[in-house]
């Protein structure tokens, strides 16, 4: 997989890496990509509000329609 771009994501209370992966990639098993892009937060289990994360978007990733436009980088 090749990263084509990163989008910025500001966490909400209760966000987790696997929940974000499920939301963005439709596969919670891809959480390791988000963790690798954010090594300073690799030890966080449940996020507090307003933590800025980089979410890697791969060339073949289709962002879900339900993901808000500002979260898709639009």
Secondary structure, DSSP 8 states (H G I E B T S, - for coil): --EEEEEEEE--TT--HHHHHHHHHS-GGGHHHHHHHTGGGTT-SS--TT-EEEEEEETT----TTS-GGGTT-
